[in-house]
Amino acid sequence: MAKFQVTEIPFDSVDTSPTLEDEFTMTAISRELGMMKDPERLKIAALNLLSVTMQRQAIIRSLCKRLAKLETNNIVKTEHKG
């Protein structure tokens, strides 16, 4: 298994709570998905949501890497040794 260092940065629970906009979006999408009768349209919607989720995850990962560098003054280096 590769060796690596993990940098932990604490988050306030307020930072991870859904905003009013998030709750509105979840409600709107849930209603729209609930009304779909065509399995093909539902499949397309699920694939589109997966795509958005993966793009969002990539952005979050990039922001976390930047934050870790800033919080540690870039002194923590990740080591990968196989």
C-alpha positions as semicolon CSV with decimal commas, in nm:
position;residue;x (nm);y (nm);z (nm)
1;M;0,000;0,000;0,000
2;A;0,128;0,347;-0,087
3;K;0,239;0,575;0,196
4;F;0,087;0,919;0,213
5;Q;0,018;1,195;0,461
6;V;-0,330;1,321;0,532
7;T;-0,394;1,683;0,621
8;E;-0,709;1,735;0,824
9;I;-0,879;2,072;0,832
10;P;-1,180;2,102;1,065
11;F;-1,506;2,239;0,930
12;D;-1,780;2,406;1,128
13;S;-2,111;2,217;1,107
14;V;-2,270;2,536;0,971
15;D;-2,040;2,504;0,669
16;T;-2,191;2,168;0,574
17;S;-2,557;2,248;0,636
18;P;-2,775;2,292;0,327
19;T;-2,860;2,651;0,244
20;L;-3,214;2,763;0,169
21;E;-3,118;2,758;-0,201
22;D;-2,992;2,398;-0,165
23;E;-3,317;2,290;0,000
24;F;-3,522;2,461;-0,272
25;T;-3,319;2,290;-0,546
26;M;-3,351;1,948;-0,379
27;T;-3,728;1,993;-0,346
28;A;-3,770;2,108;-0,706
29;I;-3,561;1,824;-0,851
30;S;-3,727;1,565;-0,624
31;R;-4,072;1,677;-0,741
32;E;-3,969;1,670;-1,106
33;L;-3,817;1,321;-1,073
34;G;-4,124;1,200;-0,885
35;M;-4,352;1,308;-1,170
36;M;-4,151;1,130;-1,441
37;K;-4,327;0,827;-1,587
38;D;-4,088;0,751;-1,875
39;P;-3,800;0,528;-1,757
40;E;-3,577;0,657;-2,038
41;R;-3,622;1,021;-1,927
42;L;-3,558;0,915;-1,567
43;K;-3,238;0,739;-1,679
44;I;-3,121;1,051;-1,864
45;A;-3,198;1,267;-1,560
46;A;-3,002;1,030;-1,334
47;L;-2,701;1,038;-1,569
48;N;-2,713;1,418;-1,583
49;L;-2,727;1,438;-1,203
50;L;-2,431;1,196;-1,184
51;S;-2,234;1,418;-1,422
52;V;-2,307;1,730;-1,215
53;T;-2,215;1,542;-0,896
54;M;-1,879;1,431;-1,036
55;Q;-1,796;1,782;-1,163
56;R;-1,884;1,923;-0,822
57;Q;-1,668;1,660;-0,650
58;A;-1,371;1,751;-0,870
59;I;-1,413;2,119;-0,781
60;I;-1,440;2,039;-0,409
61;R;-1,129;1,820;-0,425
62;S;-0,934;2,098;-0,599
63;L;-1,050;2,357;-0,345
64;C;-0,956;2,127;-0,055
65;K;-0,606;2,083;-0,198
66;R;-0,567;2,460;-0,229
67;L;-0,698;2,513;0,123
68;A;-0,463;2,250;0,266
69;K;-0,166;2,421;0,101
70;L;-0,272;2,759;0,239
71;E;-0,350;2,630;0,589
72;T;-0,016;2,447;0,617
73;N;0,191;2,715;0,442
74;N;0,266;2,452;0,179
75;I;0,495;2,261;0,418
76;V;0,305;1,931;0,406
77;K;0,408;1,722;0,110
78;T;0,223;1,412;0,001
79;E;0,450;1,113;-0,040
80;H;0,362;0,825;-0,268
81;K;0,585;0,522;-0,236
82;G;0,479;0,193;-0,387
